[in-house]
């Protein structure tokens, strides 16, 4: 189970602190995706 899936399960179960963990994790993944995409762009 990925960290995102685990945290989403915790949110669904009513864990209020889980939402605070989700955004930084998603932001990190989005930065990686954007970096990889930009690396393939023409200057």
C-alpha positions as CSV (number, residue, x, y, z in Angstrom):
1,X,0.0,0.0,0.0
2,X,1.4,3.4,-1.0
3,X,1.8,6.2,1.5
4,X,-0.9,8.2,-0.3
5,X,-3.3,5.2,-0.2
6,X,-2.6,4.7,3.5
7,X,-3.2,8.3,4.3
8,X,-6.4,8.4,2.3
9,X,-7.6,5.4,4.3
10,X,-6.8,7.2,7.5
11,X,-8.7,10.3,6.4
12,X,-11.7,8.2,5.5
13,X,-11.5,6.6,8.9
14,X,-11.7,10.1,10.5
15,X,-8.1,10.7,11.4
16,X,-7.8,14.5,11.5
17,X,-4.0,14.6,11.4
18,X,-3.8,12.5,8.2
19,X,-4.9,15.4,6.0
20,X,-1.9,17.3,7.2
21,X,0.4,14.5,6.0
22,X,-1.2,14.2,2.6
23,X,-0.5,17.6,1.0
24,X,3.3,17.6,1.5
25,X,3.5,14.0,0.1
26,X,1.4,15.0,-3.0
27,X,3.4,18.2,-3.5
28,X,6.7,16.2,-3.5
29,X,5.3,13.8,-6.1
30,X,4.0,16.7,-8.3
31,X,7.4,18.4,-8.1
32,X,9.1,15.2,-9.3
33,X,6.6,14.8,-12.2
34,X,7.0,18.4,-13.2
35,X,10.8,18.2,-13.1
36,X,10.8,15.1,-15.3
37,X,8.4,16.8,-17.7
38,X,10.5,20.0,-17.9
39,X,13.7,18.1,-18.4
40,X,12.2,16.9,-21.8
41,X,11.1,20.4,-22.9
42,X,13.0,22.3,-25.6
43,X,14.8,25.4,-24.4
